[in-house]
């Protein structure tokens, strides 16, 4: 650049001297009027040369190829998981295109699906967790509700256990959304609804990962999601296979218990994993065989949500369970009375809507 500037200046001075010499000779031979015109011509020519040399020595604007570019956002495609018990892979799930409903807020929707469970968790970073999908009859309605909440991608789908009122609608849900990872407890079952779920997972190019105590979902931003049950792979009661998830956001926590019974509760109490939660999803729709006094003491919830069908044939929620909750000072919400229930956490406190 310095060499170019030096050459340009020398060229300019040479041109000026040539113009002045030529002009002076012309002036000596011309008349008064012609002299004046010659002076104007010399000045104009000198100005033109100065401008041209300035352009030669000035910096050129950057070419489009050198200009900075804005990064292009990319959406990761869902990575297949591994069969239950064969993988502890912690690959990052696909980024959800759904923005959070409120920045910095975690929202848990306990959907009203009658006698069954379906829970949508919308994380502050826009990712989504679905825990159970209700009955097969409830499945299409669950899909509609998820769409109303702006869900496009389900980053995590959890089937707590193979009972139809929990996983019956999951095949329809999985067929309707992009899915990142699916978690199921290691247990076999012969029901049509369970076979339909496994087929939907296979057709989506996914493999179910094992939900068991100690397995954590990959989380960011002050979130922790840990399975605290089941601890074993052999139970007499299918309900005790329930995948129980403890979710922490900041200073707040939620516990999702599926249909876990007293055997699973005793194992959780002995397991030393976190149980304390602001909101407890009461196990097995309020059955008397769940939510023991000792378990309630360990969880110490402020709120309890019971997902239950109006006028169901099982007598859920049982009076004994309601009495234990009331004695512990827990505020109770029920989907048969309150419809879909939403709990919102800002990381400091939880409010129920």
DAVEN-V362707 format. One record per pair of residues at least 4 apart in sequence whose C-alpha atoms are under 6 Angstrom apart, sorted by the first residue. I is the first residue (numbers start at 0). J is the second residue. Records with the same first field share a line. If there is no record, write none. Layout:
I = J, J
This chain:
4 = 56
7 = 52
18 = 22
26 = 34
29 = 33, 34
30 = 34
75 = 93
76 = 93
77 = 93, 179
79 = 205
80 = 205, 206, 208
81 = 86, 206, 207, 208
82 = 206, 207, 208
83 = 207, 208, 209
84 = 209
92 = 154, 179
93 = 179
95 = 125, 126, 152
97 = 125, 150
98 = 125
99 = 123, 125
103 = 123
104 = 123, 344, 345
105 = 121, 122, 123, 343, 344
106 = 120, 121, 342, 343
107 = 119, 120, 341, 342
108 = 118, 119, 340, 341
109 = 118, 339, 340
110 = 117, 118, 339
111 = 334, 338, 339
112 = 133
113 = 307, 308
114 = 307, 308
115 = 133, 164, 165
116 = 131, 133, 165
117 = 130, 131, 132, 133
118 = 129, 130
119 = 128, 129
120 = 127, 128
121 = 127
122 = 126
127 = 153, 154
128 = 155, 156
129 = 156
130 = 157
131 = 157, 158, 165, 166
132 = 165, 166, 168, 169
133 = 137, 164, 165, 166, 167, 168
134 = 163, 164, 167, 168
135 = 167, 168
138 = 168, 171
142 = 172
145 = 150
146 = 150
152 = 176, 177, 178
153 = 178
154 = 178, 179
155 = 179, 180, 181
156 = 181
157 = 181, 182
158 = 166, 183
159 = 241, 242, 257
160 = 241
161 = 193
163 = 167
167 = 192
169 = 173
170 = 196, 199
181 = 207
182 = 207, 208, 209, 210
183 = 209, 210
184 = 209, 210
200 = 205
201 = 205
210 = 242
211 = 226, 228, 229
212 = 226, 227, 228, 229, 230
213 = 226
214 = 225, 226
215 = 224, 225
216 = 224
218 = 222, 223
221 = 248, 249
222 = 247, 248
223 = 246, 247
224 = 245, 246
225 = 244, 245
226 = 243, 244
227 = 243
228 = 242, 243
229 = 240, 242
238 = 258, 259
239 = 259, 260, 263
241 = 257, 258, 259
243 = 255, 256
244 = 254, 255
245 = 253, 254
246 = 252, 253
247 = 251, 252
248 = 346
249 = 346
250 = 346, 347
251 = 346
252 = 276, 277
253 = 276, 277, 278
254 = 276, 279
255 = 280
256 = 282
257 = 282
258 = 282, 283
259 = 263, 282
260 = 288, 289
261 = 289
266 = 270
274 = 298
275 = 298, 299
276 = 298, 300
277 = 300, 301
278 = 300, 302, 303
279 = 300, 303
280 = 303, 304
281 = 285, 304, 305
284 = 305, 306, 307, 316
285 = 315, 316, 317
286 = 315, 316, 317
287 = 317, 320
295 = 299
301 = 329
302 = 329, 330, 331
303 = 331
304 = 332, 333
305 = 333
306 = 334
307 = 335
308 = 335
309 = 335
322 = 326
324 = 329
325 = 329
333 = 337
334 = 338, 339
341 = 351, 352
342 = 350, 351
343 = 349, 350
344 = 348, 349
